[in-house]
């Protein structure tokens, strides 16, 4: 079912309003970050301010585009009429599991679980089977092969503390 031109303009304007809101929240949050100059005179609040300003500019631009004729170069929507909530639940579940278990399981295992659940959801969104025990094992190993080097890169090379499973710092 196609949207009327007025509905399209409203929906497109709401995307711009959303960008403005996110930019405003980021700008508000940046006011609470210390502005003490660090390396090369740039403080820790510089990047949040840059992102906030860019979001505010993009939000205003999106609203202007929507109100002056709509997104002119936008392709017609493709895909299913409705969202695949079951697949989305797997992806969201993976993200929530990661956020809630990262301090108890450690970065590597929590990210492996997140990857495994998200890949299952993505696979199902394409109309494929979610996968049996063998596929879960393959996805888990793949997730671990991605998460472990990232963990080691951040903790060993960049000296950024990420939650680990053991005190040794290798898991």
Buried (B, 14 or more C-beta within 10 A) or exposed (E): EEEEEEEBBEEBBEBBBEBBEBBBEBBEEBEEBEEEEEEEEEBEBBEBBEBBBEBBEBBBEBBEBBEEEBEEEEEEEEEEEEEBEEBEEBBBBBEEBBEEBBEEBBBBBBBBBBBBBBBBBBBBBEEEEBBEEEBBEEBBEBBBEBBBEEBBEBBEEEEEEBBBBEEEEEB
